[in-house]
Amino acid sequence: MLGSAIIVFRETLEAALLIGILAAATRNLSGRNLWMSAGIAIGLVGSLMVAGLTETISQLAEGTGQELFNAAVLGIAVLMLGWHNIWMARHGREAAREAKAMGQAVTTGQRTMSALALLIAFAVLREGSETALFLYGLAAANNTGQSSLLAGGIFGLAAGIVVGWALYAGLARIPIRYFFMVTSALILLLAAGMAGQMARFLVQGDVIRPLASPLWDTSAILPIDSVLGRFMHLLAGYEARPSGIEVLFYVLTLLMILAGMHWSKRRSRIYSPATT
């Protein structure tokens, strides 16, 4: 539940912020709400289609390489989560500026209202599609039930909408960068945990060797089936008896994403020294 709440909250907040920026920039235009609502609806329909496609492919793979399919989905999810953190480290403010410029262009008549709807539809589709993929990967990695995923998803969705609206309305005074700092750290741990579980599926599919199994055993200290063990497993990919290859995948993923985020921030400071 925690993992799905974090992912859905992050993706919902990003979409809500973009929509809020566009709404603020076009607030005096007649018919704006209709076009924005149409964009949101189109994006949601597209996201549901992507989610349905993932589920269909999963069912086709059942019994015929399910481990390899799960490993492939987890690998894609890890790449997307990592790239997402790296991209946001540099381009988050740039994306906000571009959204504001688009809203002003619509207001002045340089762009049509349909362009506004298309931008919103694309944003919702992108975030919704990523959410569907991430949740499937999370379910595959942690064997999470649908009810738990749904509960966490609903909580994350509601929290994202509320925080996004509060920021748009000026009710929240917390700088948005703090939200993204916390969620980026949590997503980093989720991505590393997914990478470790991907390695486990590849071992089960006889694609790679476990190297050492187990590399250590902390089940006497922190059992995986305990409340704290389960919490750490969902949050950070904790395993009481991990294989060597799982630990290798976990550590390498963690270090590569951290290095990418650091590189992205350095480039951002070099090319935008005046940005505050």
C-alpha positions as semicolon CSV with decimal commas, in nm:
position;residue;x (nm);y (nm);z (nm)
1;M;0,000;0,000;0,000
2;L;0,280;0,241;0,091
3;G;0,467;0,192;-0,236
4;S;0,159;0,242;-0,452
5;A;0,060;0,550;-0,250
6;I;0,404;0,707;-0,302
7;I;0,406;0,640;-0,676
8;V;0,049;0,756;-0,739
9;F;0,099;1,064;-0,519
10;R;0,412;1,166;-0,709
11;E;0,260;1,114;-1,055
12;T;-0,070;1,280;-0,959
13;L;0,109;1,579;-0,807
14;E;0,313;1,635;-1,121
15;A;0,003;1,627;-1,341
16;A;-0,189;1,844;-1,094
17;L;0,088;2,105;-1,086
18;L;0,099;2,131;-1,466
19;I;-0,279;2,157;-1,485
20;G;-0,273;2,416;-1,205
21;I;-0,016;2,629;-1,388
22;L;-0,221;2,617;-1,707
23;A;-0,541;2,693;-1,514
24;A;-0,382;2,996;-1,348
25;A;-0,248;3,129;-1,677
26;T;-0,585;3,095;-1,855
27;R;-0,825;3,171;-1,570
28;N;-0,993;3,463;-1,752
29;L;-1,073;3,269;-2,069
30;S;-1,431;3,167;-2,140
31;G;-1,476;2,793;-2,197
32;R;-1,141;2,710;-2,040
33;N;-1,289;2,461;-1,792
34;L;-1,459;2,261;-2,069
35;W;-1,138;2,226;-2,270
36;M;-0,933;2,139;-1,963
37;S;-1,189;1,879;-1,855
38;A;-1,182;1,727;-2,203
39;G;-0,803;1,703;-2,188
40;I;-0,815;1,531;-1,847
41;A;-1,082;1,287;-1,968
42;I;-0,887;1,195;-2,283
43;G;-0,571;1,140;-2,080
44;L;-0,751;0,919;-1,829
45;V;-0,908;0,704;-2,102
46;G;-0,568;0,658;-2,264
47;S;-0,413;0,564;-1,930
48;L;-0,681;0,302;-1,866
49;M;-0,614;0,154;-2,211
50;V;-0,243;0,125;-2,130
51;A;-0,325;-0,037;-1,795
52;G;-0,557;-0,284;-1,965
53;L;-0,292;-0,366;-2,225
54;T;-0,035;-0,443;-1,956
55;E;-0,279;-0,673;-1,777
56;T;-0,367;-0,852;-2,102
57;I;-0,001;-0,913;-2,187
58;S;0,054;-1,040;-1,833
59;Q;-0,228;-1,292;-1,872
60;L;-0,086;-1,411;-2,205
61;A;0,250;-1,466;-2,038
62;E;0,097;-1,668;-1,752
63;G;0,263;-2,007;-1,748
64;T;0,485;-1,927;-2,047
65;G;0,770;-1,726;-1,909
66;Q;0,591;-1,527;-1,640
67;E;0,919;-1,478;-1,456
68;L;1,083;-1,330;-1,765
69;F;0,782;-1,109;-1,833
70;N;0,785;-0,981;-1,474
71;A;1,160;-0,920;-1,497
72;A;1,112;-0,725;-1,822
73;V;0,837;-0,508;-1,673
74;L;1,047;-0,444;-1,363
75;G;1,346;-0,353;-1,578
76;I;1,141;-0,101;-1,776
77;A;0,991;0,039;-1,455
78;V;1,338;0,078;-1,299
79;L;1,469;0,257;-1,608
80;M;1,168;0,490;-1,615
81;L;1,181;0,563;-1,243
82;G;1,553;0,631;-1,260
83;W;1,524;0,851;-1,566
84;H;1,230;1,029;-1,407
85;N;1,436;1,123;-1,099
86;I;1,733;1,227;-1,313
87;W;1,518;1,434;-1,551
88;M;1,328;1,607;-1,271
89;A;1,655;1,698;-1,096
90;R;1,728;1,933;-1,384
91;H;1,414;1,999;-1,586
92;G;1,139;2,033;-1,324
93;R;1,145;2,413;-1,322
94;E;1,192;2,425;-1,696
95;A;0,877;2,218;-1,747
96;A;0,684;2,455;-1,519
97;R;0,806;2,758;-1,718
98;E;0,706;2,595;-2,046
99;A;0,358;2,518;-1,912
100;K;0,319;2,880;-1,800
101;A;0,434;3,004;-2,142
102;M;0,181;2,775;-2,310
103;G;-0,099;2,913;-2,092
104;Q;0,000;3,271;-2,175
105;A;0,014;3,186;-2,547
106;V;-0,342;3,053;-2,530
107;T;-0,454;3,363;-2,339
108;T;-0,309;3,599;-2,602
109;G;-0,455;3,399;-2,889
110;Q;-0,122;3,271;-3,019
111;R;-0,234;2,912;-2,947
112;T;-0,583;2,764;-2,964
113;M;-0,779;2,617;-2,676
114;S;-0,745;2,275;-2,837
115;A;-0,367;2,301;-2,781
116;L;-0,441;2,350;-2,411
117;A;-0,655;2,037;-2,406
118;L;-0,391;1,837;-2,594
119;L;-0,115;1,937;-2,354
120;I;-0,326;1,838;-2,054
121;A;-0,431;1,511;-2,221
122;F;-0,067;1,427;-2,294
123;A;0,039;1,509;-1,936
124;V;-0,236;1,296;-1,782
125;L;-0,169;1,013;-2,030
126;R;0,204;1,019;-1,956
127;E;0,164;1,022;-1,579
128;G;-0,122;0,771;-1,586
129;S;0,065;0,530;-1,814
130;E;0,375;0,550;-1,598
131;T;0,159;0,488;-1,290
132;A;0,004;0,176;-1,446
133;L;0,346;0,035;-1,534
134;F;0,499;0,121;-1,197
135;L;0,210;-0,035;-1,006
136;Y;0,233;-0,354;-1,209
137;G;0,606;-0,366;-1,141
138;L;0,543;-0,302;-0,771
139;A;0,288;-0,583;-0,759
140;A;0,527;-0,820;-0,936
141;A;0,820;-0,727;-0,712
142;N;0,636;-0,751;-0,381
143;N;0,349;-0,989;-0,463
144;T;0,113;-0,714;-0,352
145;G;-0,260;-0,784;-0,366
146;Q;-0,495;-0,577;-0,581
147;S;-0,687;-0,448;-0,279
148;S;-0,369;-0,315;-0,120
149;L;-0,258;-0,153;-0,447
150;L;-0,603;-0,001;-0,493
151;A;-0,614;0,138;-0,139
152;G;-0,268;0,290;-0,170
153;G;-0,347;0,423;-0,517
154;I;-0,667;0,593;-0,401
155;F;-0,486;0,748;-0,105
156;G;-0,200;0,870;-0,326
157;L;-0,442;1,006;-0,587
158;A;-0,644;1,196;-0,328
159;A;-0,330;1,333;-0,160
160;G;-0,182;1,442;-0,493
161;I;-0,500;1,622;-0,595
162;V;-0,536;1,794;-0,258
163;V;-0,172;1,909;-0,245
164;G;-0,181;2,020;-0,609
165;W;-0,500;2,219;-0,553
166;A;-0,366;2,372;-0,231
167;L;-0,051;2,488;-0,410
168;Y;-0,257;2,627;-0,698
169;A;-0,488;2,812;-0,458
170;G;-0,193;2,949;-0,263
171;L;-0,300;2,773;0,056
172;A;0,020;2,570;0,091
173;R;0,333;2,769;0,170
174;I;0,572;2,474;0,163
175;P;0,808;2,506;-0,136
176;I;0,728;2,240;-0,393
177;R;1,093;2,133;-0,409
178;Y;1,057;1,976;-0,063
179;F;0,776;1,752;-0,184
180;F;0,989;1,638;-0,475
181;M;1,300;1,592;-0,261
182;V;1,118;1,351;-0,030
183;T;0,937;1,161;-0,306
184;S;1,255;1,143;-0,517
185;A;1,436;0,975;-0,226
186;L;1,151;0,729;-0,176
187;I;1,126;0,652;-0,548
188;L;1,503;0,596;-0,556
189;L;1,465;0,324;-0,292
190;L;1,163;0,176;-0,471
191;A;1,358;0,160;-0,799
192;A;1,654;-0,012;-0,631
193;G;1,417;-0,259;-0,465
194;M;1,252;-0,335;-0,800
195;A;1,595;-0,395;-0,954
196;G;1,672;-0,649;-0,681
197;Q;1,343;-0,827;-0,744
198;M;1,411;-0,822;-1,119
199;A;1,735;-1,010;-1,049
200;R;1,538;-1,266;-0,847
201;F;1,301;-1,329;-1,139
202;L;1,596;-1,365;-1,378
203;V;1,749;-1,623;-1,144
204;Q;1,417;-1,811;-1,131
205;G;1,406;-1,804;-1,511
206;D;1,760;-1,951;-1,528
207;V;1,888;-1,644;-1,711
208;I;2,155;-1,546;-1,455
209;R;2,324;-1,715;-1,160
210;P;2,252;-1,611;-0,799
211;L;2,629;-1,580;-0,721
212;A;2,571;-1,649;-0,351
213;S;2,241;-1,761;-0,204
214;P;2,188;-1,630;0,052
215;L;2,455;-1,364;0,079
216;W;2,344;-1,307;0,438
217;D;2,060;-1,407;0,668
218;T;1,902;-1,145;0,895
219;S;1,573;-1,329;0,942
220;A;1,649;-1,378;1,313
221;I;1,700;-1,002;1,355
222;L;1,433;-0,867;1,121
223;P;1,203;-1,135;0,975
224;I;1,061;-1,050;0,634
225;D;0,711;-1,149;0,752
226;S;0,720;-0,910;1,052
227;V;0,543;-0,574;1,038
228;L;0,872;-0,381;1,024
229;G;1,027;-0,630;0,780
230;R;0,729;-0,604;0,546
231;F;0,735;-0,225;0,573
232;M;1,106;-0,213;0,487
233;H;1,051;-0,457;0,201
234;L;0,781;-0,238;0,048
235;L;0,968;0,086;0,109
236;A;1,329;-0,008;0,035
237;G;1,330;-0,361;-0,107
238;Y;1,458;-0,523;0,213
239;E;1,525;-0,899;0,194
240;A;1,626;-1,109;0,493
241;R;1,799;-1,371;0,273
242;P;1,904;-1,199;-0,052
243;S;2,122;-1,359;-0,317
244;G;2,445;-1,192;-0,420
245;I;2,306;-1,094;-0,759
246;E;2,002;-0,926;-0,599
247;V;2,231;-0,714;-0,381
248;L;2,449;-0,632;-0,681
249;F;2,151;-0,518;-0,887
250;Y;2,020;-0,315;-0,593
251;V;2,347;-0,135;-0,520
252;L;2,434;-0,068;-0,884
253;T;2,087;0,075;-0,953
254;L;2,107;0,296;-0,644
255;L;2,452;0,428;-0,736
256;M;2,371;0,483;-1,104
257;I;2,054;0,682;-1,033
258;L;2,226;0,888;-0,763
259;A;2,516;0,961;-1,001
260;G;2,271;1,060;-1,274
261;M;2,082;1,294;-1,040
262;H;2,406;1,454;-0,923
263;W;2,524;1,502;-1,283
264;S;2,188;1,648;-1,383
265;K;2,189;1,897;-1,094
266;R;2,544;2,007;-1,176
267;R;2,451;2,071;-1,539
268;S;2,145;2,263;-1,422
269;R;2,361;2,491;-1,205
270;I;2,614;2,541;-1,486
271;Y;2,361;2,634;-1,753
272;S;2,114;2,818;-1,527
273;P;2,329;2,997;-1,267
274;A;2,073;3,273;-1,216
275;T;1,782;3,037;-1,150
276;T;1,647;3,053;-0,796
